[in-house]
């Protein structure tokens, strides 16, 4: 069972560890309310190591391809517009779409949720498990003052023509809008 926070208890905890909350909700940084939601839904956890707060999360990422007769395309997240301040955030991520895993959720279920929520593809599409990646301690851009560690399960898939949108995809969330576009991949011919 994960710890349940209130906004007050979370603020007190963060301030007691000198987290610069005045930098949260500014530019590309998330708000304390966003962290509260992630924590209380079990999408991440916090622990203190050597006086520093470590945010850990487990997720699943899907690399999406579409192939027609003469080209291979890969779907990439082009950016996010944060609704609380209108800032455009770009991320360098491997996956086309990704989701934080919920308590008790397996990676494949998180992938199906990702393509349903982010691309509007509600039918289960076939996916291939690729690998597991654990990140070291990374300075968080989303939560200033935190170090983040992640465990990510990667999958890939080739979209069927019925799911392909040449202009890409747009996902509206309560706190942001995500934009996804197709980019041409070089085809490697093996002799």
CORZIBEL-V578491 format. One record per helix or strand. SS is the DSSP state (A for helix, B for strand). FROM is the first residue (numbers start at 0). TO is the last residue. Records with the same first field share a line. If there is no record, write none. Layout:
BEGIN
SS->FROM-TO  FROM-TO
END
This chain:
BEGIN
A->6-15  20-22  31-39  106-118  160-162
B->44-48  51-66  71-81  87-88  96-99  127-133  137-138  146-157  168-171  175-184
END
